[in-house]
């Protein structure tokens, strides 16, 4: 049996050429492309302005690997977590987070994760594969529909803070974002998109060289090498000095401010040595700090720091004119908060 191709792996140009090659007008390519991306359709039969005959031609060669929602969980705070089934039956999770009159979509970039952050539930899953651009796109378009349905508004922001390390799926991430921002897709502004990385320096430099327009967040958690290597062991391969330089390079090129994500734990980074290190790290290039509330996973080793020390972090950062915000967790009761995505229902 002929293996059918994922039709959304074709560019618009390739799609138009397919039609020309089969003796159909090239503009049919534009129409189909619009169905596939802008309308995010599930099947060829939805393409009502395409003749039945032509739909059959497409069915012979192609499939539409649209994601399917396997399960929806709703939190008391309005957060919605989707268990998303991929064409090969693998699962990832994505989250709709309503905040006042805005909605943020938190999406995954990989099935599992190859990194080993000790405090993150996803890291226990191991990386199985990268998500395709259309699977990244579908998570966003699905949450956009849910936002309209449940909250009467489209999504306002997208964060790549779900499962996986986005920069280790670089090509597909960029292609996915291209379709999210493209008028043929969702037409969202890249200013509303934030990619969060655990800090793969050479890919931060690559992004800067490619002059990407979305925002960058780096999960720092400690500006002291020894501590960081302990809680994020993979980072021993990516020294903090390289990360600092890469972020500076990115800021210089894009004229943007990086956000450092930072969790404070008891006995790990709750002392003045760590505060001072963070302040001097942040002073190296334009940055802001987002202090994240720690969400419990099955690892009891990590205990959130006392409020006093968080206040000290905030006052030292502010004293040094480094903007700082605190991110309260959302969707904790359904394991939808940062670091809790682990396909729990399915294990
Ligand atoms: N791999 C990427 C994106 C996924 S994690 C990254 O590391 O940035 C998204 C954010 O959740 C990161 O800042 C991560 O450090 C944070 N996180 C992981 N586990 C967490 C937990 N248990 N509680 C709170 N935040 C967590």
Boltz pocket constraint, residues with backbone or C-beta under 6 A from the ligand:
constraints:
  - pocket:
      binder: B
      contacts: [[A, 117], [A, 119], [A, 120], [A, 121], [A, 160], [A, 161], [A, 162], [A, 163], [A, 164], [A, 165], [A, 166], [A, 196], [A, 197], [A, 198], [A, 199], [A, 217], [A, 218], [A, 219], [A, 261], [A, 263], [A, 292], [A, 293], [A, 294], [A, 295], [A, 296], [A, 297], [A, 338], [A, 339], [A, 340]]
      max_distance: 6.0
